Amino acid sequence: MFKLLPESNPLAPAVTVVVNGRSVAVPQGCSAAAAMLMHGGGSTRTTPVSGEARAPYCMMGLCYECLMEIDGEPNQQGCLVIVREGMHINPQLGKPGVKP
């Protein structure tokens, strides 16, 4: 569904991140939401009420459909977080727990 634009450099550096427990290479500079869309099956979260799968909509921080758990922190807007080497990206499943 998503592909790099033709003018993108295919030799651009990549970073390795962990998406859903699996190490994958993604283009340097892409967002955590884009990495999840490329390698995580498309869903970034499930709703707290019905458990319905949701995915990013606007990709610019307005719709909050990209909420995910990044490096163990829930409620992160994945479309606004740029990937970095070793980052752990997971979908946010239901209502996030409260940390003490």
N, C-alpha and C positions, 0 to 999 in steps of 0.2 A: 504494500500500500504506500509506503514512504520510500523515496529514493533520493539520493544526492542529486543536486542540479548538475547539468552537463558541464557548467563552467567550474564546478568544484574540482579541486586538485585531488586526483586519486592517490597521490603519494603524500598527502598531508599526514602529519604525525597523528598517531592514535594513542589513546590511553587505555589501560585495562581497568575495568570496574567490575563489581560483582552485582549482577542483576538476578534476583530470586535465587541466590546461592550459587550462581554459575558465573565463572569469570569470562568476560567477553571484551573484545576490543571495540571501542567507539571513537569517532573522530574527536580530536582535541577541540574544545570550544563548544561542543554541543551541550544541550541541557540534560538534566537527569530524566526529565519527562521524555525527551527524544530517545534517550538510551533505552528507557523502558518500552517505548513503542517499537524500537528496532529489535529488541531481544527478549521482551517479557510477555509477549502475547497480546499487548494492546491495552489491557486494563491496568490503571494505576491505583484504583481503590475500589472498595465496595461500600455501599451505603449502610449506615448504622441501623436503619429501620428494616429494610427488606433484604439487604445483602446483595442487591443488584450491582453488577459490575459497571464501573464508570471509567471514562477515559478523558484525557485533556480535550478541551474544546477550543479555547481561544489562543493558547500558547503564549499569552502575554500577561498573565497574572490577574485577570479580572474575574474569571468564572469559578475558580477554586475547584475545578474537577480534577486537577492534577495533584491533589494532596497525596503525599506518599511518605514513607519512612525512609529517611536518608541518614546513614551512619547511626542508626538506632534512635533518631529523633523523629517522632511522629509529626503530622500536620505541616510538613514542608511543601511549599509550592514548587514542585519539580520543574516546572517550566522556567522558573527564575534562578535555579541553581545550576551552575556550570560544573560539569564533571571534572574530577581530578583523579589522579592515579590512586587506585586502591579503594575508591569510594564504594560503599555498600548501599544498594538501591533496592527497596522492597515495596510492594504495594501496601497500602494502608487498608487493612481488613476490618471493616466495621468501625465501631467507636474506639478511638485510641485510648489506651490506659493513661492514668494520671501518675506522674512520677512524684515520689515524695520529696 
